[in-house]
């Protein structure tokens, strides 16, 4: 899986409110968008009682707890770390090749 594919998947697991990696993920039962519990709780209590994405009426008790989302984000973190390490190794290889070509 390439770096761009991993990043595309990671986008799905970002909170649509804070745009960070999901923490204690909740799902809107109307539009199925994922968000952090703290973000949506703040929105529903301080802003308005509707989903900030689809605007459907929404109460805290209606949110769906997505325990599996944390496992997926942990796996994505691992893939991103592996991808970064591979990228760094490729850069070192390019540097070594350029050095070799330049001096030999």
N, C-alpha and C positions, 0 to 999 in steps of 0.2 A: 504494500500500500504506500503510495507516495505522500509527500508532505502536504500537498494541496488537498488530497482526498481526506486526510486526517483532519485538516483544518476545517473543511466543509462539514464534516460530521460534528466536530466540536462546536460549530456555530449553532447546531440544533440544541445543544446542551448548555447554552448560555441563557441567563435570565433575560427576558425581554424588557425588564424594567431597569436593572442596573448594568446590564450587558456584561456581567462577570460570569465566571463559572458558577453553575448552580450550587446552592447550599441549601440543604433541607428542602428539596424540590417539591413543588406543588403544581398541579395541573388544573387549568380551568375546564370544567365539565362541558362548557359550551363550544370553545374553540380549540381545545386541547393544547394550548400554548403552555410551556413550562416557565416557572419563575421561582425565585427563592421565597421561602415562607415568610421571612422577615420583610422582604420587599412588598409582597402582596398584602400582608397584614397591615403594614404602614399605609399602603395605598387605600385599602378598604376602610380603615379607621380614620385616616386624616384627610382623604380626598373625597371619594364617593364610593357608594356601594355598587360598583359595576366593574367588570373586567376592563382594565386599561387597554387591552388589545381589541376585543370584539365588542365592547360596550354593553354586553348583556348584564342584566342585574345579577349580582353575585354576593354571597355571604361567605364568611370564613368557613363555616361548617360544610359548605358545598365543595370546597377544594378537595382534590384527590391527592393523597400522599403518594409520591412516586419514589419509594425506597430503592427501586432498581436504578434510578437515574444516577445515584452516587456511585454505584458500581461501574456504570458505563463511563462516567467522567474520570474515575480512577484509571480505567483501562485506556482511555484516550490520553490521559497524562503520560502513561507509560509509552504509548505509541509515539507521542510527540517528542518525548525525551530520546527514544531510540532514533527517531528521524533526525533530531538535532545532532546527536552523536555521529550518525552516519554522514551528515552534511559536513561536520567538522573534519571527519576522516578524509572525505573527498577533497576538502580544501587543502589539507596537509599533503595529500597525494599530488595535487596540482602544483603546490609550491615546490615539492621535491622534484617533480618532473621539470618544472621551469628552471630550477637550480641546476639540474643535471644537463639540460639542453644548453644553458647559458655558459657553463664552465667546461663542458666536454664537447 
